[in-house]
């Protein structure tokens, strides 16, 4: 909190009337020594016998925002000299919150937004206390009371005792719907009664209205208006009765006549009745227009739609019948371009057809789209320098059957406008030649799109050099001037540079728990450095990415002023650092498997940004194996190794799992991994497993399969890099995701002496939108993956030891929802034991040569209804091992699936059939999972 009292400012303005006047020095001896040094370095004129009054003005401006002072002013001394006087600001000491049950301490403090060390301001405290009270009110605590007590603290600080009396929360006790349609009233209450017992908040009221509107639309009450609520409270305001009213409570049916070429479903989708509501007394006319527009957009240029409304056997049931005259789907026979132009007429005709719409590009006529195509033609010509290009006239002629049309366009391309000169006005820091180079412009044809690029380049250039207040004064007008013939043009950039802005200080607000250095570490802005828009954006991004804060705002206190040295204000609200989760489920893996997990994490240990996590998982197959598989994963995050943006992680995994169901092999794993990671850019993440030790023990679960236990230590190191250009990490619809991983193992690292190899896997996934739908697009996703594994050990085999890479630990295994569907990981994978020549017993395969892997996954995803979607897919993969002949090394599958979108990714149910099934394999599999590739 920084105050600059009006009295001080007026005093300074009266004393410092003219920047050309001077004074016999400025006495700053009363200031703290470090501040005296700072002022003399910043304003050397202070040390001279005579000092310009403008410098005294600058000193006053510089000191006033500093949180050290409550008030700063200049007073006249003796013999024409001046002296600084100030009052040290009282500070907030300790802050204690009591009585809060609904909000945690950190949540309450985020609303209160005052922290220890802030300047004491009684008015500000009252305002922040009111914000906390309103936050309670928004959660249904209408009678919450927030008292602020201020006992004296240490060193003249003021401690804050924040006492909260929450009182009773107002909940919804009853919901009433009133209308003449009694059946609707009952059904509508049933649709919204899930909110009974919920707190009375704006969000709850909005949810009720949304649910009611959705119900009314689904039942085709498309004209009904849901009004209210009227609220009645109990005596102590702990309960509320909400009464809503429904106006025009009639439901509609819709029927179609004459639709021979378009199905009822297509027409119903065009009406979009689930999202349609209108108070129009004649909705038939409104919907008829929507249907006609649909037909026109499909190329039925002569379609006509009318409607009539009838009763349907009940006072609250109406029926709208659409009478449709579809007419033929009109094809474009030709687009003939005539007039004055410089190129082949077909060049212009192709632009019109290809830049109109999808239906026109397919050769069907739509007047609105053709008009759009002609506008785009003119825009294209103007971007090439033909600024006077225009369509003089257009007409169309139908053939005798009226199912084809020829379009005639008469146009004048006009003369080519040439750019003669580029000038700059108002630039003081940079020379004209330098700015001209920045624009990228040169004499030649005047291309309007190049002007837009030049404007952007100039603004970016200034902004990136710290001139964040720079303006192009004539960007909207007078930027381009023409001669009387409009064939010659000049560009004149009128520039307001503004100050080159630096960060004189950085003020943090809202971090009641998080240490200051955590925020400073994430900021891209440093004290004394230039401030740029990119640094501000990157700072916000970095702070948000930590996951420690709910909101982040970074700006300068003196924005939109001529002050160059500015105070950077960083405002945040903190998240609750601890999380706990628990869950259980059932899958069809091995007929029936129960799964459960629980986890706890703390993301901001002692406010340092460090993180701890612990997760426990358990699986139990009740239909077959009947063995409790379990895994414990503990993690630690060190966010700032060596004071940098490099993060360090330690992960410990202790597990016992069945890794081969065919022979009931159990693997106990103790793994310890030390990793460093860094965001190379906002889209690229680099990690390196510095040291990963996996202590592996295999043994048999069932005496049916005699099994000799084996112990192995596998120590690896290697990098991983992710390139994430998806539009959404959970449910992507566009972009690419690439991952490259490599690892190297050597006995000298401390592992088993026979295990020495290197392994690399690279994968890329493309997401492509098909069609023009934005809300529910059709997505074609393709994943390509390749891998290489090479044994480096040359040790000989012995009776007690096999040389090579243990295939069941590091070999390539395909099969399962993440690779080739139709196969089951751990059961019907490939290459299987038959392919490896180790079928029967407990034999193991060790790779002594090298191996390659390839995988392709292709999936077409399409919407069905709201969050429900479908998919058809093809998966195929191959694993080759040098020196080993595998029967049909390429295996493939195809199938279809159902998708239901959730906030953490789609719930997927896939049915896949093997295309080259091997003896003993099941022909198909069902896979249930969360997420897609």
C-alpha positions, 0 to 999 in steps of 0.5 A: 500500500503506497500513499501520496497525499494530495497536500504533499503534492500541492505543496511540491507544486507550489514550491517548484513552480518553474523547472528553470529555477534553482535552489541553494541545495537540498538537505537530505541528511535526515534520510537513512544512509542507504537512501542518501547514497541511492539519491546521490547516485541517481541525482548527482545535482543534489551534491552541488551548491545550486540545484534545479527545482526540477530535480527537487521535483524528481526527488519528491516523485521518486520518494513518494511511492516508497513504502518506507514513508507515510508522507514526504514533503519539501519545506523552505529552509534558510537563505533559499535552500530546501529541506526534505521532511517525512513521516515514517509509515507504520507497518502491519505486524502479525496477522491472526485469523480466528473464528473461520471454519468455512474458509481456511486461513490462507483463503481468508487472507487471500480475500483480506489481501493485507500482509505483514509488513504492509503500510498501516492504513486504517481505511484500507483495512476496513475495505479489505475486511468488507471484501472478506465479509462479501466473500462469505456472503457470496458463499451463503453466509449472509450474516457473517461478521468480520471484526478487525482489532488492532493491538499494538505490536513490536517496534511500533508495528500494528498487529491485526486480530481478524475475528470472524463470526460466520453465523448460520449459512443460508441454504435452499429449503424448498423450491416452488414453480408456478404456472398454469401447466401443473405437469410442467411445474412438477417436472421442472421441480424434479429437474432442479431439486438437486439444489435443495440443501445447497447454499444460497449463492449467486452460483447456485441461482445461476445453476438452477436457472441453467438446469431449468433452461436446459430442461425446458429446451429438452422438452421443447418449451422453447418459448417458455420464460423462467422468471425469478426467484422470489426469496422468502427467508426463515426467521434466522435467515438460515433457510430460504424458499425460492419461488419461480414463475414460468410464462408461456408454458407450452411445449412444441412439436415440430414436423416437416413436409416436403423434405425429400433430399434432407433428412428429418435429423439433419433439419432438426440439427439445423434448428438447434432446438436444444439451444433455442429460446425465443420470446417471439410470439411467432416462432414458426416464422423465426425457425422457418428462416433458420431452415431456409438459411440451412438449405441455402448454405447447402446450395439449394438456392431456390428453397422456400420454407413456410410454417403453420402452428396448430394445437396438439390435443392439449392447452399446453401442447402446440405443433409447428409444421414446416412446409418445404419446397427444396428445389434442386441443388444448384450447381455452378456451371461457370464463373465468367469474369470480364472487365479490365485486369492483368491476368487470365480471367480464370485466376480471378474466378478461382479465387472467388470459388475457393475463398467463398465457402466449403459448399461453393468450393464443391461447386454449389451455388450460394449467393451470400457465399459468392458475395463473400468470395468477391469481397475476398477477391477485392481484398486479395487484389488490394493486398497486392497493391491494386487499391482501386480494384472493384466489382462493377456488377455481377449477375447470374443466369440459370439453365433451362432446368434451373439446376445450374447457374452461370455467374458473370462478374464484371470487375476493374482491377485498377492501376497498381499503386506504388509505395514512393516513400516511408517517413517517421515523425516523433522518433528521438531515440532511433534514426529513420534508417533503423526504423525503416529496416524494422518495418521491412518496407521498401519502394515497390507495389503497395501491399496493405498486408505489408503495412499491417506487418510494418505497424506491428513490427514498429510497435513490437520493436519499441515495446521490446526495448522498454518503450511500453507506452509507445503509441502510433498516433496515426495508426487509424488514419493518415498513415498512408497518403496518396497522390491525386491519381491514387497510383503513388503512396507515402507512409508517414509514421507519427510516433509517440515514444514515451519513456524507456521504462525500468523497474525501480522497485518491485512490490509483492501483494497477496503472498501471506504464506509464500516466501517473497523469493519464490515470486522473485524467482519466477518473475522475468522482471528484475530491479533496474532492468527494462520492462517489456510486455513480453517480460510481463506476460512471461512473469504471469505465465511463470507464476501461474505455472507453479500451481501455487496461486489462484490469480496473478496480476503484474503491472506497473503502478505508474502505467500510462504516465511519462515516469520512466522509473516505475514500481512493479506491482505483483498481486497474487492470491494463494491456493490451498497448498495441500491436496488429498484424493482417493478413488476406486474403480473396476475394469474388465482387465483379466475378466474383473479387477478392482482398483483403488488409490489414495494420495496426498500432496503439499505443493508449497512446503513452508512457503518455499515452493517445494513439494512433497507427494505420496500416492498408494495404489492397489489392484486385485484381480478377483476372477483369476490371479487373486493377488494384491498388487500394490505400488507406493510412490513418494516424490520431492520437488526442489523448484530452484536448483542453484537459484535457477529455473532448473527443478530437481525431483526425487522419486521413490517407487516401491511396488509389487506387480504381476508382470507376466500373467501367463506364468504368474511372474511377480516383480518387486521393484524398488526404484530411486530416480533423481531428475532435473527439468527445465522449461526451455520455452512455454512449449518445450520441456527438457528433463534428464534422469541423472541417476535412476536405480531399479532394484528388481526381483522376479519370482513365481506366484504359483507352484504350477510354474516352477520359478527360479527367483532373479535379482537385477539392478538396472542403473540408467541415465538419459534425457527426455524432451517434450514439444507440446503444441496442442490446443488442450493437454487433456482433450486436444483438437489441433496441434502436435505433441512430440516426445523424444526419450533416450537412456543409457545403462552401464555396469560402472554406474553400479548395476548388474554387470551383464546389463549394458545398453542404450535405448531411444524412443521418439513419438509424434502425434498430429491432431487435425480438425476436419470440416468447419465446426468449432464447438464439436469438430471432427478430429483426425488424430495420428500417432507415429512412434519408433524405437531402437534398443542395442545391447552393448555387453560382450560378456559370455553367458555362465551357468548362473548368469545370462548376458544381455538386456532383460527383455521383460524389463527393457524390451519393446512390448506392444499390446494394450490401449496405449499401443495396439488395441485388441491386445491386452498388456501383460496377457496378449502382448507381442512379441510374446513368449512363443515369438521369443522362443521361450514358451513354457516354464519360467524362461527369460529372453535376453537381447544380445543384438539389437531391436527396432519398434514401429507403431502407428495409431490413427483415430477419427473422432466425431461428436454424437450428442453434447459431451458424447462422442464416437471414434473409429480407429486403426492400430498397427505395430511391429517389433523386429529383433536381429537374429530372431525370426518372428512369425508375422512381426506386424500386428494390427487391429481396428475397431470403434469406441465411445468417448465422453468428455470430462475435465481430465480427459475423455472416458473411452470405451473401445472395442477392437478386433485383431486383423491378423489373429494368431493361434490361441488369441482372442479375436477381440478386446474391450478397453476402458480408460481415461484419456486418449493419445 
